[in-house]
């Protein structure tokens, strides 16, 4: 069985261009529905280009953290047609 971090990365890799999931949705899909904060911390420190962490946002619709800064996250989501 894969560890939580591997399951999270797998879920996030499957988010299509122009789509987003919340940290809570990712945690639920990875099998740990109460681990949204852990998902946020993982995504904030992600540098793997194959894991599109900019496609994960807060449940209240705000952007949440991003290692390239919030402005870059917004720019990427706009380019993908989400915003």
Buried (B, 14 or more C-beta within 10 A) or exposed (E): EEEBEEBBBEBBEEBEEEEBBBBBBBBBBBEBEEBBEBBBEBBEEBEEEEBBBBBBBBEEEEBBBBEEEEEEBBBBBEEBEBE
